[in-house]
């Protein structure tokens, strides 16, 4: 079924993103030829190796998990924290094993005004602030098929100002206000 979707999308010149959480679903999507895995919270080393070998990117959408923990009912906080920790650990494993990571958010879960927190989540899994910014800009744009530029020498001074601000922002405590 997934292969048929991918084939049809390719005939139309489109890319396919798979919303997959567990290793079996990730592997099935990878074997079918998708371009990205969204979420992938339960990715394991075999699935990570497959993504890397096939050049499939992972969009872990991690900040949504911090938001869920911060806004959880007391009875569910500990379970959500465990799920959050598993997802962050697995994303870090995938990143350290060479899986290409791009920034994306789960807009239906994480309020738009908090989407930049995803940059901090990527830094938490081991990306440098510069890598996180690239994952949000150049790499995400390339995944979408956009012809994107690069951080040019003339822009370096502006970029160098952005990275320390990102580090400072990531060190701040997360906003725990409830979504309205």
URNORHU-V171156 format. One record per backbone hydrogen bond with DSSP energy under -1.0 kcal/mol. CO is the residue of the C=O (numbers start at 1). NH is the residue of the N-H. E is the energy in kcal/mol with one decimal. If there is no record, write none. Layout:
co->{CO & CO}
nh->{NH & NH}
e->{E & E}
This chain:
co->{1 & 2 & 3 & 4 & 5 & 6 & 7 & 8 & 9 & 10 & 16 & 16 & 18 & 18 & 20 & 21 & 22 & 23 & 24 & 25 & 26 & 27 & 28 & 29 & 30 & 35 & 36 & 37 & 38 & 38 & 40 & 44 & 45 & 46 & 47 & 48 & 49 & 50 & 51 & 57 & 58 & 59 & 62 & 63 & 64 & 65 & 66 & 67 & 69 & 73 & 76 & 77 & 78 & 79 & 80 & 81 & 82 & 83 & 84 & 85 & 86 & 87 & 88 & 89 & 90 & 91 & 92 & 93 & 94 & 95 & 100 & 106 & 106 & 111 & 112 & 114 & 115 & 116 & 117 & 118 & 119 & 120 & 121 & 122 & 123 & 128 & 129 & 130 & 131 & 132 & 133 & 134 & 135 & 137 & 138 & 139 & 140 & 141 & 142 & 150 & 152 & 153 & 155 & 156 & 157 & 158 & 159 & 161 & 162 & 163 & 164 & 165 & 166 & 167 & 169}
nh->{5 & 6 & 7 & 8 & 9 & 10 & 11 & 12 & 14 & 13 & 35 & 36 & 20 & 38 & 40 & 42 & 26 & 27 & 28 & 29 & 30 & 31 & 32 & 34 & 33 & 57 & 18 & 59 & 20 & 40 & 43 & 48 & 49 & 50 & 51 & 52 & 53 & 54 & 56 & 37 & 102 & 39 & 65 & 67 & 68 & 69 & 70 & 71 & 72 & 76 & 80 & 81 & 82 & 83 & 84 & 85 & 86 & 87 & 88 & 89 & 90 & 91 & 92 & 93 & 94 & 95 & 96 & 97 & 99 & 98 & 58 & 109 & 110 & 114 & 115 & 117 & 118 & 119 & 121 & 122 & 123 & 124 & 125 & 127 & 126 & 132 & 133 & 134 & 135 & 136 & 137 & 139 & 103 & 141 & 142 & 143 & 144 & 146 & 145 & 152 & 155 & 156 & 159 & 160 & 161 & 162 & 163 & 165 & 166 & 167 & 168 & 169 & 170 & 171 & 172}
e->{-1.8 & -2.6 & -2.9 & -2.3 & -2.5 & -2.7 & -2.1 & -1.3 & -3.1 & -1.6 & -3.0 & -1.3 & -1.1 & -3.1 & -2.4 & -2.2 & -2.4 & -2.8 & -2.3 & -2.3 & -2.5 & -2.8 & -1.4 & -1.9 & -1.0 & -1.9 & -2.7 & -3.1 & -1.4 & -1.2 & -2.1 & -2.7 & -2.4 & -1.9 & -2.5 & -2.6 & -2.5 & -2.0 & -2.2 & -2.6 & -2.1 & -3.0 & -1.7 & -2.2 & -2.2 & -2.2 & -2.6 & -1.5 & -1.3 & -2.1 & -2.3 & -2.5 & -2.1 & -2.1 & -2.7 & -2.7 & -2.3 & -2.4 & -2.5 & -2.5 & -2.6 & -2.4 & -2.4 & -2.3 & -2.5 & -2.6 & -2.9 & -1.5 & -2.6 & -1.7 & -2.7 & -2.4 & -2.7 & -2.4 & -1.7 & -1.8 & -2.0 & -1.5 & -2.0 & -2.1 & -1.9 & -2.2 & -1.4 & -2.0 & -1.4 & -2.4 & -2.4 & -2.2 & -2.5 & -1.5 & -1.1 & -2.3 & -1.9 & -2.5 & -2.5 & -2.0 & -1.6 & -2.6 & -1.4 & -1.1 & -1.3 & -1.0 & -2.6 & -3.4 & -1.1 & -1.6 & -2.1 & -1.1 & -2.3 & -2.4 & -2.5 & -2.6 & -2.6 & -1.2 & -1.0}
